[in-house]
Amino acid sequence: MKGTIILIFLILCFTNTKTHSKWTISDLGYNIAFNKVYFVDPNTGWILTNSGIILKTTDQGENWEEIDFNENIQFISISFIDNKTGWLIGYRQNGYSNLYKTTNEGADWQIIKIFNEIIVSIYFIDSQTGWAIGLSSSIYYSNDGGNSWIAQNSQTSSYLISSEFLTSTLGWVVGVGVILKTTDGGNIWIDQNSPIINKSLNSIYMLDSLTGWICAGDGSILKTTDSGENWFKQEKIFDRRLVSIFFFDNQKGWSVGDSGKILHTTNGGDSWSFQHNPDVNHLNSIFFINSDIGFCVGLNGTFLKTTNGGYTSIEDYVKLENKFISISPNPAGEYIEIAFSSPRLKPWVAGVDAIKIYNLLGECVLSVAQTFPSVDSGQTGMSDLLRIDVSGLPSGVYFVRVGDWVGRFLKI
């Protein structure tokens, strides 16, 4: 008994300890759309805007320098092969796209090509080899640093949106209901049969030659573990548009999109959960420089940064506790029962199809579907109590989340 009391005391003390914040918002002084955030190295990064301006940081996003191109152009894609050499694409209102190149860390940018269509993605593997992806199903290849371009046959009429290349021969392009792959530098593009049709596939991230993910316009996330021979849908918790996806390793990943939501996984996408972040509008892009430090940008000059992987702090979870949920027994051993005192929570908040249990690191350790009520009200036919088996969880403090309601319990 004495040991149990000491354990509870230590946990409560730890619960009251302030931890690093999750995602923090900074006002960079712009009320324009930030389209993309991209880092060349842990310190040097870029933000592309829709207003003829790009921003550069050399101190991990603490300060940003403005580079104004003095024309009405929307920048949407950037690619660097080292600190000095990079390419930047933007399109004008007349539908033409300017391709810029720098060889001095972005101090000067020179137009090296004007495409007579909207180019949505630029990707260079080395100083000579690169691809430009056109919205209207075009793919162009350069072997001289972008000075000249050769049209490749995409073998599709679908709109194209995003690209990823791992070597001078291996790459992918995705668009509306289409996933294309090449193994010979784009001489031949093969359709990999997307499980999502008539919806936009907005961003692809390939961790290596076998494993990759795609986020879609309907909130779906696809994954492959065999170089795209098969793409399968992962757990879906969001029914609005996702536009950017990033993985640090084969376990930790993030995706962002409409409503300013940030989705996160710690198991390769087998399950996803929402990370808490400041109330913001649509997010356009996410990028991590390591497993802890990451950035998001979006509409109205939105700029978010995390230094702990976006995990919700203990203090933040405590603030989310709500009187509408009670958990018993607490401390718990084999199981917990969740009681809902508000009719709105029976059986669940609208749109919530699972209950999530998180550990002190903010990691989802258990997800339970809306099933197996332990007690029926007998009046509404809905569950007043839900029993959940927690016998497999290690001892410690856990947080139970249902929609926006959060409770906590001690597992012994």
Secondary structure, DSSP 8 states (H G I E B T S, - for coil): -HHHHHHHHHHHHHHTS----SEEE---S--S-EEEEEESSSS-EEEEESSSEEEEESSTTSS-EEEE-SS-EEEEEEEESSSS-EEEEEEETTS-EEEEEESSTTS--EEEEEESS-EEEEEESSSS-EEEEETTS-EEEESSTTSS-EEE-----S-EEEEEESSSS-EEEEEBTEEEEESSTTSS-EE---S--SSBEEEEEESSSS-EEEEETTS-EEEESSTTS--EE------S-EEEEEESSSS-EEEEEGGG-EEEESSTTSS-EEE---S-S-EEEEEESSSS-EEEEEGGG-EEEESSTT---HHHHHHTB-TTEEEESSSBSSEEEEEE-SGGGSS--TT--EEEEE-TTS-EEEEEES--EEEE-SSSSSEEEEEEE-TTS-SEEEEEEETTEEEEEEE-
